[in-house]
Amino acid sequence: MLHLSHQANRLKDYVEENHLDRRTACWRPVEDVEDFPRLDEEELRSLKCGTYQLRLSPNYAQEHLEGDCAINIHKEEPRLLRVRLQSRHVSSRTYQLWIRYDEANVVAWYCKCRTGARVVGMCAHVAAIVWYIGFARHRHQDQSIGV
């Protein structure tokens, strides 16, 4: 963990170098992210560095998914997601976040919020989206989406 805390966020660098926060033509809306890795609670705890973000994720995800949340996938890099969502606290603020994954893992994330560039743990915005796409949507429809 200590080693990771000294590393730069490579996805942040990639987003900024390629102006992915400003370009819209390279993204397409996505209905389902079929190849996103399925995560269990232990994997989520490991990614989020504990249970605090994990406990917040169900409510945070529900608020965003019922509100203004757009999930897009990169046209040329199909395992790179961009999500636009509205802040829970400031109604006029919209955040953009990016999540890169492979067949088994979430490998990188970056959010334009104040704490979103960290590489150890993740901000609540990224945590909620990862929780929903990697865990909650795979649960039975008749169960609560809470953890």
Steps between C-alpha positions, in 0.01 A plus 500: 500500500775742592668434167177579313449823691813644337394415145335739258153426373576380147136507395480867602807569286347309208168686527673838510751425221225379268246766607244231578324740734418727206448262211156355441541333160709213637230383744179306445219435746501157654197304614690217664865443580500125449875447530547702820649269764266359763624596843427354840488694826860416587626632165294815547645553849849457360444750217339753729745446788239411758131492572415871524463555123338158468228594750435830319485347153139366492338832591741701291452275196123507534493880514717527190330231297157647572628847416723635229761232430637417155729203444699497176761270354798605289451408133861395445586372848201288603615448858508868586182649648411863549223588742340840551304542817357775710640587840294391799579824680515775237218466249671714238822293501559208266797267534668293233677180586681233306545132580737266316462126546618170356333159495553441871574831675429867527849627417474881517259781586494876495234750601515876458377557854739629764610154618450309176862471384614273783642159415450344844129472565247691294264793536133438576399567137728230356421266791125522435534428128744210552274359772195517273654373174726238657279374782144620548364458148588129512286436806146371468243762410284420803782572746580841638801663334647574843805317632 
